[in-house]
Amino acid sequence: MTAIQYFWRHPLAEQVREEGREQGRAEAKAEMVLRVLEWRGIEVPDAVRERVNACTDLDQLEVWAQRAVRAVDAWELFDEA
């Protein structure tokens, strides 16, 4: 068998898969932050939506998710506390 058939076992292939999984987790968490705000009836300006969707830091998205549960305004996600 040729090396190309075993590429899926190669460490580089695993790295690419892990990066894809990480990106997927960030996208899912960002979507959840925005949905929580929307479910609570809080208007989400485009600037807030763009900033949340651009974030790839899972820890930061977790902080924003927690704030979304209590926020009165979408901009409160970004308040430094």
C-alpha positions as CSV (number, residue, x, y, z in Angstrom):
1,M,0.0,0.0,0.0
2,T,1.2,3.5,-0.7
3,A,1.9,6.1,1.9
4,I,-1.1,8.2,0.8
5,Q,-3.4,5.5,2.0
6,Y,-2.1,5.8,5.5
7,F,-2.1,9.6,5.7
8,W,-5.0,9.5,8.1
9,R,-2.6,7.9,10.6
10,H,0.1,10.5,10.2
11,P,0.7,12.9,13.1
12,L,0.0,15.8,10.7
13,A,-3.4,14.4,9.8
14,E,-4.2,14.1,13.5
15,Q,-3.1,17.7,14.1
16,V,-5.4,18.9,11.3
17,R,-8.3,16.9,12.7
18,E,-7.7,18.3,16.2
19,E,-7.5,21.9,14.9
20,G,-10.8,21.3,13.1
21,R,-12.4,19.9,16.3
22,E,-11.1,22.9,18.3
23,Q,-12.5,25.3,15.7
24,G,-15.8,23.5,15.8
25,R,-16.0,23.7,19.6
26,A,-15.3,27.5,19.4
27,E,-18.0,28.0,16.7
28,A,-20.5,26.0,18.7
29,K,-19.8,27.9,21.9
30,A,-20.0,31.3,20.2
31,E,-23.4,30.2,18.7
32,M,-24.6,29.3,22.1
33,V,-23.6,32.6,23.7
34,L,-25.6,34.4,21.0
35,R,-28.6,32.1,21.3
36,V,-28.8,32.6,25.0
37,L,-29.0,36.3,24.5
38,E,-31.6,35.9,21.8
39,W,-33.7,33.4,23.8
40,R,-33.7,35.9,26.6
41,G,-35.1,38.5,24.3
42,I,-31.9,40.6,24.2
43,E,-31.1,42.4,21.0
44,V,-27.7,41.4,19.6
45,P,-26.1,44.2,17.5
46,D,-24.0,43.2,14.5
47,A,-20.8,44.4,16.3
48,V,-21.4,42.1,19.2
49,R,-22.3,39.1,16.9
50,E,-19.1,39.7,14.9
51,R,-16.9,39.9,18.0
52,V,-18.4,36.7,19.5
53,N,-18.1,34.8,16.2
54,A,-14.5,35.9,15.7
55,C,-13.4,34.7,19.1
56,T,-11.5,31.3,19.1
57,D,-10.6,31.3,22.8
58,L,-12.8,28.7,24.5
59,D,-12.1,30.1,28.0
60,Q,-13.2,33.6,26.9
61,L,-16.3,32.2,25.2
62,E,-17.1,30.4,28.5
63,V,-16.9,33.6,30.4
64,W,-19.2,35.3,27.9
65,A,-21.7,32.4,28.1
66,Q,-21.9,32.8,31.8
67,R,-22.4,36.5,31.4
68,A,-25.1,36.0,28.8
69,V,-27.2,34.2,31.4
70,R,-27.4,37.3,33.5
71,A,-26.9,40.2,31.0
72,V,-29.5,42.9,30.5
73,D,-27.7,44.2,27.4
74,A,-25.5,42.3,24.9
75,W,-22.6,44.7,25.4
76,E,-22.4,43.4,29.1
77,L,-20.6,40.3,27.7
78,F,-17.5,42.4,27.3
79,D,-17.6,44.2,30.7
80,E,-14.3,43.7,32.6
81,A,-15.2,42.6,36.1
